[in-house]
Amino acid sequence: MEENAIIQTLNVSVGEALKRNQDGYRAIYALLITWEERDDPGIALEVERFENFLIESVGAIVTPYQIPSQDPQIELQETLSGFISKNRHTAEESLFLIYYSGHGDKGGSEKRSIWTA
């Protein structure tokens, strides 16, 4: 997908979330996932801008998270579980956003996604 198409799709999605929040989400929780060791120095600024937008525009409760190089799968699974578990008391009335900034792969014959740095 072309970069402009991705940006346009994200804008539409966020716009829809804003409309629904006016109808009364109890809270909007956002987990912004990046890699501790980045291969693109511009990522930090991109994520910071997105974080500020979420906080200022929709009052989101933002949790930045950097996937470590040591035991990344275990650490990420624990973080995702904790993110949902910590906020489960409002889950039915809340919006959960998970933003991942990194690369992905098909995962071979297992038909699952693999997140990579």
N, C-alpha and C positions, 0 to 999 in steps of 0.2 A: 504494500500500500504506500502510495506517495506521501511525503511528509505533510503537504498541505491538506490532503484528504484525512490524514490522521488528526491533525489539528482541528479541522472542521467537525469531524465526528466527535471529538472530545468536547468541543464547544457546545454542540447540540446536547450531548449527554449531561453536561454540567448545567446547561440551561433548563433542562427537564427537571433535574434535581432541585434547582432553585425554585421552580414553580411549585413542586410538591412540598418543599419546605415551608412555603407560605401557607400551605394547608395544614401544617402542624407536625413535622417530625419532632419528636422529643429531643433528639440530638443527632448530629452528623459526626461520625467518627471516621477519620482518615488515617490509614497506615501508609506512609511513604517509604517504599523499600528501594534502597540502592546498595551497591557493593562497597565494602570498606576500601578495596583496591580497585579504583576506577580506571578504565582505559580511555575515557573521554573527560578532559578537565572541565568542559562546559556543563556537565551534568549537575554539579553542585548548585550552580546559579539557576538552572532550569527548575530544579526541585525546590529551591528556596522561593522562587517566584510563585510556583504553584502552591506551596505552603501558605505564603502570604495571601494569595488570592482566596484560598479556602477559608482562612481565618477571617479575613476582612469582609468577604462577600456573603458567606453563609454561616459564619460563626462556628465553623467546624472545630472539633477537638482533634488536633493533629499529633500523631506520633511518628516522628522520623525514625527509621531503623536502617542500619548498615549491616548487610550480611558479612560476617567475618570470613576470612580465607580458611581458618581452621574449623573443621566440622560444620560447613555451611548448611547442610541439609538439616541436621539436628537442631542447630540454632534457629534456623528459619521456622521450622515446624513448631518449636517451643514458642517463638514470638507470635506466630499466627494463632496458635491455641490460646495463648495468654491474652491477645488482643480481643478475641471473641469472648472468652470467658470473663474477662474483667468488665465487659460492657453488656453481658447477657441480660441483666436486669431490665434493660430498656430495648432489647433487640427487636421486639415486635413493633415498636414505635419509632425506630431509628433507622438511619441510612448508614451503611458501612461501605466505605470506599477503600480499595486497595490499589495503590499506584506502584507499579514496578518499573524501574528504570534500569534496563540491562538487556542482554541478548537472550534469545531462546532457541531451542532446537526441538525437532520432532520426537526425539527419544527412541529412535530405532524402531524395532518391530513391536515394542510394547504399547504403541499408540498413546503416549502420554507426553506432556510438555516437559522440557528440561530447561531450567533457568541457568544461564551462565554469565560470567563476568565479561 
